[in-house]
Amino acid sequence: MEPIVIFLIWLAGTTVLEEPGNKVVLLEESDGSVGRIIVSNNAGSQNMNRPNTVVSVNDRNSLPEAPQKISQQDIRAVFGNVLDIAPLPPERFLFYFNSATADLTDESRADIARIITAFKGREMPRATIIGHTDRVGQTGANFRLGFQRAEKVRKILVDAGMDPNQTVVRSHGENDPIFDTADEVDEPKNRRVEIMIW
């Protein structure tokens, strides 16, 4: 999955952030990863791929300035109010299932509290729930089983208080394995439900 690029655009101009002109600031993700931004106009472009850097753009016919390092303190001073209300990044969970069933493994059952805590910690939580299977059995039956697994996880979330209208349930059946296997191979890591809490 591609990281979500977090950046801020400041449309007014002390420090680099307080000088006149448009500013693009690239921040790192909560997991420490950094995306990439290309800032361009009629005069050219600048690539940004390092955290806590800023590119200034004075007008559409002047080359954007080279990225400059800025401090967390300067970022917080200018963008603190925006950062404080930014939504939490999505959280991803994997639940695993026993072979040919919609029954969670014991380990996954023990993790249910983590996902409930994650969605209860959000103001307006949404969930995407995708069921998967291994390659044992018929393709159509595996699609249905993947859907049953996803519905089971959805029911757990709804029973814990999530609005059912804020959930999307899908099945990929055997078509999106973590580990690519030959047909009829029993692979426990492919028998899963992926949950993304937004």
ABEGO torsion letter per residue (X at the ends): XBBBBBBBBBABXXBAAABBEBBBBBBBBAAGBBBBBBBBBAAEBBBBABBGBBBBBABAABBBBBBBBBBAAAAAAAAAAAAAABBBBBBBBBBBBBBGBABBBAAAAAAAAAAAAAAAABABBBBBBBBBBBABEBAAAAAAAAAAAAAAAAAAAAAAGBBAAABBBBBAEAABBABBBBBGBBBAAABBBBBBBX
